[in-house]
């Protein structure tokens, strides 16, 4: 996730440093994005080109993602190393484990119900909008109106998905990301109550495991991601992972209320 497989609600754009600038390739509409291996260590690879669903699919398949301030040219990144969370390496703290046990008891008694629990693809626009909101000390966000429009279109095409955490009928946290083949690319997350985004991540991981997906691209290395079990992966190894996983058939994701083991609650799933 942009300065987050999911560490924060928003991310302030980092201006490229000298090592990045020497690597920039200008890409016009209709030109392919360059090989990710040409990017500098910080990851800035190219600028320009259109921001469309087709361009995003090309970029993610190549291990590249867009990250730029509103009003700036589209900037394309491929950091080295890349932060990756193996689903079976997710670290759950004691406090989070207590919350999960309480949720599991509630699910066993009544199952999730509207307004209380964790869902997927029920409130994508609201999740992305919450991730885009400025917070004190972070007045800028890379999730511009253009980004929301194109990822919203990609969501409606079935490639981008959200996970929502609900408390008393209110959206309390969540995350969204991209699923291509057997790879999930985390984009951003937010919390309005303690551990809400972490709960979303746990349910996401267990849903991914049900779908046969073993890795989440977390994009950038941060202590927060490391505390959740993510590990840095050399760019070449990450690109090799994409070559194995992205060409595989994408699973049917579904939409509805999730159980903690990654299954949908009975009668809650619909194709998406």
Secondary structure, 3 states (H helix, E strand, C coil): CCCCCCCCCCCCCCCCCHHHHCCCEEECCCCCCCCHHHCCCCCEEEEECCCCHHHHHHHHHCCCEECCCCCCCCEEECCCCEEEEEHHHCCCCHHHHHHHHHHHHHHHHCCCECCEEEEECCCHHHHHHHHHCCECCECCCCCCHHHHHHHHHHHHCCCEEEEEEEECCEEEEEEEEEEECCEEEEEEEEECCCCHHHHHHHHHHHHHHHHCCCEEEEECCCHHHHHCCCEEECHHHHHHHHHHHCCCCCCCCCEEEECCCCCECCCCCECC
